[in-house]
Amino acid sequence: MRTLSRDGGLVEGLLASGLATALGSRLGWPEVWRAAVLELRRHPEPDVRETAYGTVLGSG
């Protein structure tokens, strides 16, 4: 997951965002997935940042 998000590419970042969102929401937003989404909100690609900002993090 971190390898995908740190690659800096659009496709890799969107894949990382999708994985973090799907697994985070399924598992009740443990800290590792919350942190992944927060990291993606600083991604170099605007579309990845927008997707990450669109993710609603559940209480955790």
C-alpha positions as CSV (number, residue, x, y, z in Angstrom):
1,M,0.0,0.0,0.0
2,R,2.7,2.5,0.9
3,T,4.7,1.6,-2.2
4,L,1.6,2.5,-4.3
5,S,0.9,5.7,-2.6
6,R,4.5,6.9,-2.6
7,D,5.1,6.1,-6.2
8,G,3.7,9.5,-7.2
9,G,1.8,8.2,-10.2
10,L,-1.8,8.8,-10.9
11,V,-2.9,5.2,-11.4
12,E,-0.9,3.9,-8.5
13,G,-2.3,6.7,-6.3
14,L,-5.9,6.0,-7.3
15,L,-5.4,2.3,-6.7
16,A,-4.0,3.0,-3.2
17,S,-6.9,5.3,-2.5
18,G,-9.4,2.7,-3.5
19,L,-7.7,0.0,-1.4
20,A,-7.4,2.2,1.6
21,T,-11.1,3.3,1.4
22,A,-12.4,-0.2,0.8
23,L,-10.4,-1.9,3.5
24,G,-10.6,1.0,6.0
25,S,-14.4,1.1,5.8
26,R,-14.7,-2.7,6.0
27,L,-12.5,-2.9,9.0
28,G,-13.9,0.1,10.9
29,W,-11.2,2.5,10.1
30,P,-8.2,1.2,12.1
31,E,-5.4,3.8,12.4
32,V,-3.3,2.2,9.6
33,W,-6.0,2.9,7.0
34,R,-6.9,6.3,8.4
35,A,-3.2,7.2,8.1
36,A,-3.0,5.9,4.6
37,V,-5.9,8.2,3.5
38,L,-4.4,11.2,5.3
39,E,-1.1,10.5,3.5
40,L,-2.9,10.3,0.1
41,R,-4.4,13.7,0.8
42,R,-0.9,15.1,0.3
43,H,-0.2,13.1,-2.9
44,P,1.4,15.0,-5.8
45,E,-1.5,14.1,-8.2
46,P,-4.5,16.4,-7.8
47,D,-7.0,13.6,-8.7
48,V,-5.6,11.4,-6.0
49,R,-5.8,14.2,-3.5
50,E,-9.4,14.9,-4.5
51,T,-10.3,11.2,-4.2
52,A,-8.7,11.0,-0.7
53,Y,-10.4,14.2,0.4
54,G,-13.7,12.7,-0.7
55,T,-13.2,9.7,1.6
56,V,-15.3,10.1,4.8
57,L,-13.3,8.5,7.6
58,G,-15.5,6.8,10.2
59,S,-15.0,7.3,13.9
60,G,-12.1,5.4,15.1
